[in-house]
Amino acid sequence: MKIDTSKAKINDILSRSVAQILPSKEKMEQVLSSTKRLRIYIGADATGPQLHLGHATNFMMLERLRKLGHEVIVLFGDFTAMIGDPTDKNAARTQLSKKEVEKNIKTWMDQVRHIVDFDDKENPARVVKNSAWLAKLDFEKMVELASSFTVQQMLERDMFEKRIKEEKPIYVHEFFYPLLQGYDSVALDVDVEIGGTDQTFNMLAGRTLQKKYNNHEKFVIATTLLEDPETRKKLMSKSEGNYVALNDTPRDMFGKIMALKDGVIGQMFVDCTDIPLKDAREIASAIERNTINPRDAKVRLAKEVVTIYHSKEEAEKAEQFFVETFSQKVTPTDIPEVHISEDSVSIVDFLIGAGLAKSRSDARRKIEQGGVELDNTKIIDYKEELQRNHSNKKVLKVGKKDFVKIIFV
């Protein structure tokens, strides 16, 4: 496999979304500039059904390195997901069943395929699961792995220190996690691991074990996390419900990006798109200098992102829907239809049946908060019924962006 050693491409990759490279960026550049084909991997525990834009940064970097000709591996931590990573957790993570993990892995593959090429004829990305080797470790091997680290080293982790201060429990099995994730590097005998800065401890554990067992240097590329520059909180947080999922519909993806703060747009272009780094930085600078309308920049960002995970055509449709719904405040023409054969139906039952509410209490809350409109008139009584009358077509709006055309048949 021919390795692309273009200095410009290497510099662009190592300058984009990178917080730290260990042992150093200079040594990483030297290795990438040689003709050596590196084995590079990302480890991800499938702890839920969705990935978000914060996860995408690492996969985009992996794909850029694959395009240089290097061997890249996506490791799904099916075994480690059943333990639970204590990273950034104030309490022990709930352990998952094997069935739950396998279901999540399938959905993750569908999402990652939009970023990483698993079908390239010459150099496809590989997929592995760490149960292939971790499930075979016996107690003797686990003791041997544990002897590579001290309890003091484990307790230096921020989340453990915080739990101790708050007198919250730390379970012994949580110490196993960095050992097992670190052993992934040994089993795969990798040259490079990519992960967010919140994974640095775990990646360094792998670096220690790789030297011990394979006498092999491993580079660690710690990528930047998408954060709010004002609050320093994660911009994509599943626990807080404010994230753009990779499997969101084009409309939802576009709308969520348009709702982001102006101050995060520049970093989003760097971390979540493939536009040239120079262009991304110029956009960020223009926003800071107020020489560009942030809304215009958001529109471009939203279209770039939707194009990656759906298509250019879907991005254009999502923009049109957004403009019609939010800017011009008119009812969009392209909305789903629901046919009703009865003469009347409870508004609460309809919202649940149409997937516009999760439960009766959720439907009632949306109505009482004024978020449900029928033909531009707010519904204020959750006991109200949708009835057939002289017009058998009605438009129901829920929230700011969900529309349904009701047709009595």
Buried (B, 14 or more C-beta within 10 A) or exposed (E): EEBEBEEEBBBBBBEBBBEEBBEEBEEBBEBBEEEEBBBBBBBBBBBBBBBBBBBBBBBBBBBBBBBBBBBBBBBBBBBBBBBBBBBBBEEBBEEBEEEBBBBBBEBBBEBBBBBBBBEEEEBBBBBBBBBEBBEEBEEEEBEBBBEBBEEEBBEEBEBBEEBEEEEEEBEEEBBBBBBBBBBBBBBBEBBBBBBBBBBBBBBBBBBBBBBBBBEBEBBBBBBBBBBBEEEEEBBBEBEEEBBBBBBBBBBBBBBBBBEBEEBBBBBBBBBBBBBEBEEBBBBBEBBEEEEBEBEEBBBBBBBBBBBBBBEEEBBBBBBBBBEBBEEEEEBBEEBEEBEBEEEEBBBBBBBBEBEBBEEBEBBBEBBEEEBBBBEEEEBEEBEBBBEBEEEEEBBBBBEEBBBBBBEBE
